[in-house]
């Protein structure tokens, strides 16, 4: 079995590539990082270690790589693959779609068998977004031919893979915990399932549970950690003030998730505790700057902060902790992050209310808008 995976970074190698290799796939990575591509082509293998007491190590073999700019070879690889996956960031899907579409066309013309294409991104409906981008390069006739032969099942993925530096550029360290859930209802019947992947009928509960617990809690720890002078998530979570902020946020999102999806309250509380334990993992060094980056995306209306806050508002619940996390995101600073500079410029040129409206899409007269402004001003007083 052959798989093409877009994204040879730490998540691609340490999570998706590892599972696919262990499932028996020959994995071809596609990336624009020339060093990674060259090393994978030359060596055809790499190692993954777990951030645990035992430091278990896995040897991944049977891999290679292609440069993303070599569109003809990428298309040939996609055409010959049983499975195509991505871990590039949802905003990059549009940039890889053309190469995937060229491969899809070759596969359709050759009468190739059915194929799954799965976007393993931190986004709701990631594979659906990938499909829309790919189908933008296909004719109506090609889209018709793709029916029943191509499937883009949505997925939820969860594994903490921090920035890291090793003497071996291909080695990667990951946390022991992982979860990869695929919507079975969107797959092609009869195609083999991937060992280690959980298949569920209906994905939204899993996606929102992960996004509104792990991603929401993680960025809250980063933004509050920054405000208190912490450099890592582990340092942040060791500070009881910050841990309390994270717990309050996850208490709010937990209230929404249990009401909306019917999760058992006790089981969800255990999921929250497990998540906080993962953030504290002493074998990881996860930088606040990495977790907090791209605050504009994280403040967008369909993402991890605004969306659950609006859900709570619809339940007549005041999302004060989430609003406080959003206020902290507006205060986050990282000189090499262009999104941080966007926020800073908006605050300086147009003021707080305008910045809240621009980045959250909440009108100035929306009740949640007012709570964010209130929490921003409260944080300013506390940190003065």
Secondary structure, DSSP 8 states (H G I E B T S, - for coil): -EEEEE--SHHIIIIIIHHHHHTT-EEEEEES-HHHHHHHHHH-EEEEEESSTT--EEEEESEEEEETT-HHHHHHHHHT-SEEEE-S-GGGHHHHHHHHHHHHHHHHHTT---EEEEE-SSSTTHHHHHHHHHHTTS-HHHHHHHTTTEE---EEEE--------SSTT-EEE-S--EEEEEGGGS-TTS---TT-EEES--HHHHHHHIIIIIHHHHHHHHHHHHTT-SBHHHHHHSHHHHHHHHHHHHHHHHHHHHHH---HHHHHHHHHHHHHHHT-TT---BHHHHH--HHHHTSTTSTTHHHHHHHHHTT---HHHHHHHHHHHH---TT-HHHHHHHHHHHHH-HHHHHHHHH---TTSHHHHHHHHHHHHHHHHH-
